[in-house]
Amino acid sequence: VEDKEYCYLPSPGGIARQELREQERGLCKINRYNPDVLRPEGVADYAATAGRLVEVLSAVTSYSALYAFNFYGQTLQEGDPRVKELASDLRLRLIALGPAFIKVGQVLANRPDMVRADYMEELTKLQDKVPA
C-alpha cells in the first residue's frame, strides 16, 4: 500500500528532481547557485555593492585617463619603456581588483589577436606568479 501512495506522488521537476535523485543515491548535497541568497537585503549590503562598483570604475577610468592624457595621438613603438610601465600598471591594477580580474588578465595574456606583445609579456606574469 505504501508503494502505491509513493508512486502517485507528483514528481518534482528541474533542479529539485536532480537533488532528489542525488539524495536517493546517497550523494553529498551540493550547494547550488541561488541568486536569492546573494541579493542585498539592507542598506549596508547595497552600500558594500556600491563601494565595490566605485572601486572597479575608478580603477578602469584612472587607467584609461592615464593612457589617454599621456599618449593621445602618439604611436607607441614596441619595446618603448613607457609601454612596459603601462603594462605593469595594468597588471598591478588587475591584482588589486581581485581574482576575477586576475583571471581576465590571464585570458588576455593568451590572446595575441587582442593584446600587443608588450602587454602579453607583462600579463603572463599573472599566470606564472599568481598572488595568494
N, C-alpha and C positions, 0 to 999 in steps of 0.2 A: 504494500500500500504506500509506503514512504517513497518508493522509487517512482510510482505513478505521479505522486504530487510533485516530486522533483522534476520530472520530465515536462510537466505543464507550466513550470515557472517561465516567465519571459526571459529570454536570453539577453544579457547586456550587449551593447554594441561598442564599437570603436576601441578606445584605449582601455575602458573598463573590462571588455571581453578579454583583451590580451593580458591584463593584470590578473583576471580570474584564472586563466589558463596557467600562468606562471605560478600562482599561488597553489593551484591543484598539483602541480608538478614539484612543489617544494622548493622553488627557486627563491632567491632573496628578493626582497622588494627594492625596486629601483626608483629613486627619486626622479620623477619626470619634470620637465619644464612646465611651470604653471605661472602664467603672467599675472594672475591674481595675487600670488604671493609677493611678486616684485613691485606691484603697483604702490606708489606712495600713499600713505594713509594720513599723514598730518603735515602741518606747516614745516616741521623740521625735515621731513623726508623731501618735500618739494624744494626746500632751501638747499639741501645737500645736492640734489639733482641739478638745480640751477647753478650752484657753485662749480660743479664738475663741467657743465656746459661752458661756463665763462672761462674756466681753465683751458679747455681744449680750444675754444675760439681765440683766446688771447695768444696761445702758442702758434696757431696757424696764421693769424693775421700779423703777428710781430715778425715771423719768419718771412712771410710774403712781403711785408713792408721793407724789411732789411734788404731783401733781394732787389725789390723794385727801385728803391731810392738810391742804392749804391751802384746798380749795374744796368739801369734802364737805358736802352739804346746801344749798349755795348755788346760786342761779340766776345764772349769769354772762350779763349782757346783751351784745348785740352792740356792739362798739366799746369795751368795757371794756379799759383798758390792761393789766390782768393777763392777759387772754386773748391779747393781742398778744405779751406776753412769753412765755407758754406756747407759743404757735405758733412763735415764733422759736427757743425752746429745742428744740422738736421738730425743726425744720429743721436746726439745728446738730448734733443727735444723729444724724440720718439721714446727714448728710455725714460725720460721724466714723466711722460704721459701714461706709461704703464704697459702691461703685457699685450693688450690688443694692438697698440700702436707699434710695439716691437715686432709683432707678427706682420703688420703691414710693411715694415721696413725689410723684414726677411723675404717677403714675397717680391717686393720691388728689386731686391738685390739679384733676383733671378730673371729679371725682365729687361734684357738689353734693348728690346724694341721700345721701351718706355722710359728708361733711365740711362743717362750718359755714363760712360765708363768711370769717370771720376767719382760719381755718386755711388755707383755699384761697388767700387772698391771699398768705400767707407761703410756702406750698408752691409757688406759681407761680414764685417766685424760683429754685427748683431747675430750672425749665425754661429760664429766661432766662439765668441765670448758673451754669452747671454747673461746679463746681470741677474743676480738672485733676488 
